[in-house]
Amino acid sequence: MNNYNYIRKYLQEESELSALLARPNEIEPEEKYADLMERQKELYRLWYRPLTDACTENTGSAVKRESEKAQKEAVKSRFKTFNNYFLEQWTLQKKWAIPDPGFREIVRIDNINAVMQCYLDMYERYRDAKFTSKNPGKYIEYTPEQIEKLLLTFFDQ
């Protein structure tokens, strides 16, 4: 993504180079790199799919009525899956670099928009639920504010 973004921005600034690279009956080089960058962003967005899947409750008509114990275990499993995968991704992605500040902010906002809504829904639905009597903090490790703050640290190094 970084490379495509750099080339696209350079072509925007250097119209003469863009004109030299242009070929008749083909899309402009700048558009080509913008398209390639969008494709890379789509691939990148796959990282948060396991998080959104963990937040989503299976409520289809084919789902059997679960016992109360099974429901509690399912909630615990959702939070545990979210927490483990989020921590793994945070550890990895805070080390990645996006040198362009504008592009870095766009990617961060995309991440926040995708992850925060699903987590907030799950958090609001279960934070006061009695799915565990011993230690809810063991499963609900993060507040939505903490998740957002951590998402803002992606690409910091």
Buried (B, 14 or more C-beta within 10 A) or exposed (E): BBEBBBBBBBBEEEEEEBEEBBEEEEEBBBEBBBEBBEEBBEEBEEBBEBBBEBBEBEEEEEEEEEEEEEBBBEBBEBBBBBBEBBEEBBEEBBEBEBEBEEBBEBBBEBBBEBBBEBBBBBBEEBEEEEBBEEEBEEBBBBEBEEBBEBBBEBBEE
